[in-house]
Structures are given as structure tokens and as C-alpha cells.
Amino acid sequence: MTPPFASPGIEAAFDVLDPQARAGLLALRGLIFDTAAQSPEAGRIEEALRWGQPSYLTPSAKPAPPSGWGCPRVRVLRCLYIAKAG
């Protein structure tokens, strides 16, 4: 089950122009939470905005860089990026 957005700002980050991109981003968000729920070693997932994009952190697990991704606020055909620091 995908939880509600952690804040209105995060929800707004999913308001992209392309409905197909929005559907893909929401599906990826659901996959992140579903996978974490099935992976006890991941611990609790914290949803936040980093650099204006949704970011998913695991504060109770071993230190690891956050996973951030999103869609720029311009019209594009395809968009998705995953950033990993470190």
C-alpha cells in the first residue's frame, strides 16, 4: 500500500504536465514503498524534498545516500532520473 504524500510540497512535485510521466512517477513511488515494506533491513522510508525533487531516505538503516528522482518542470517526452551521492 502506498502511503499518502508526506507534505503538499511533495505532492506538488508529482504534478507534471505529461500524464504518462506522472503515472510512471507514481508507479515508481509505489514500488519504493512496496519494496521497503517487504525488506525489513531497509527500515522506515522517509519521503522528503531535496533540490525540489522527491527523495527517499532510510533513517533507521545503515547510513546510505538518499535516492532522489523526478521530472523537470518543462515539457519533455520522457523523464526519470535517479541520483545517488557518493
C-alpha positions as CSV (number, residue, x, y, z in Angstrom):
1,M,0.0,0.0,0.0
2,T,1.3,3.4,-1.0
3,P,1.0,5.9,1.9
4,P,-0.3,9.5,1.4
5,F,2.2,12.1,0.5
6,A,4.3,13.4,3.4
7,S,3.6,17.0,2.5
8,P,1.8,19.2,0.0
9,G,5.1,20.2,-1.5
10,I,6.0,16.6,-2.3
11,E,2.6,16.0,-3.8
12,A,3.1,19.1,-6.0
13,A,6.4,17.6,-7.3
14,F,4.3,14.9,-8.9
15,D,2.1,17.5,-10.8
16,V,3.9,17.2,-14.1
17,L,2.4,18.2,-17.5
18,D,2.7,14.8,-19.1
19,P,0.1,12.4,-17.7
20,Q,2.1,9.4,-18.8
21,A,5.2,10.7,-16.9
22,R,3.0,11.3,-13.8
23,A,1.7,7.8,-13.9
24,G,5.2,6.4,-14.2
25,L,6.5,8.5,-11.3
26,L,3.6,7.5,-9.1
27,A,4.2,3.8,-10.0
28,L,7.9,4.2,-9.1
29,R,6.9,5.8,-5.8
30,G,4.6,2.9,-5.1
31,L,7.3,0.4,-5.9
32,I,9.7,2.1,-3.5
33,F,7.3,1.9,-0.6
34,D,6.2,-1.7,-1.5
35,T,9.8,-2.9,-1.7
36,A,10.7,-1.3,1.6
37,A,7.7,-2.9,3.2
38,Q,9.0,-6.3,2.1
39,S,12.6,-5.6,3.1
40,P,12.9,-5.3,6.9
41,E,16.6,-4.3,6.5
42,A,15.5,-1.1,4.7
43,G,13.7,0.1,7.8
44,R,11.3,3.1,7.7
45,I,11.2,5.1,4.5
46,E,11.1,8.9,4.9
47,E,9.8,10.9,2.0
48,A,11.2,14.4,1.6
49,L,12.0,17.1,-1.0
50,R,15.7,17.5,-1.9
51,W,16.6,20.1,-4.5
52,G,12.9,20.3,-5.4
53,Q,12.5,16.7,-6.2
54,P,11.1,13.7,-4.2
55,S,13.8,11.9,-2.2
56,Y,13.5,8.7,-0.2
57,L,15.7,8.1,2.8
58,T,16.1,5.3,5.3
59,P,17.0,7.0,8.6
60,S,16.8,3.8,10.7
61,A,19.0,1.7,8.4
62,K,22.8,1.9,7.9
63,P,23.9,5.3,6.6
64,A,23.3,5.5,2.8
65,P,22.8,8.3,0.4
66,P,19.2,9.2,-0.4
67,S,17.5,8.1,-3.6
68,G,16.2,11.2,-5.5
69,W,14.3,11.3,-8.7
70,G,11.7,13.3,-10.5
71,C,10.7,15.2,-13.6
72,P,11.8,18.7,-14.6
73,R,9.1,21.3,-14.8
74,V,9.4,21.6,-18.6
75,R,7.6,19.8,-21.3
76,V,9.6,16.6,-22.1
77,L,8.8,13.3,-23.8
78,R,10.4,11.1,-21.2
79,C,11.8,11.9,-17.8
80,L,13.2,10.0,-14.9
81,Y,16.5,10.2,-13.2
82,I,17.9,8.5,-10.2
83,A,20.7,10.3,-8.3
84,K,23.0,8.5,-5.9
85,A,25.5,10.6,-4.0
86,G,28.8,9.1,-3.1
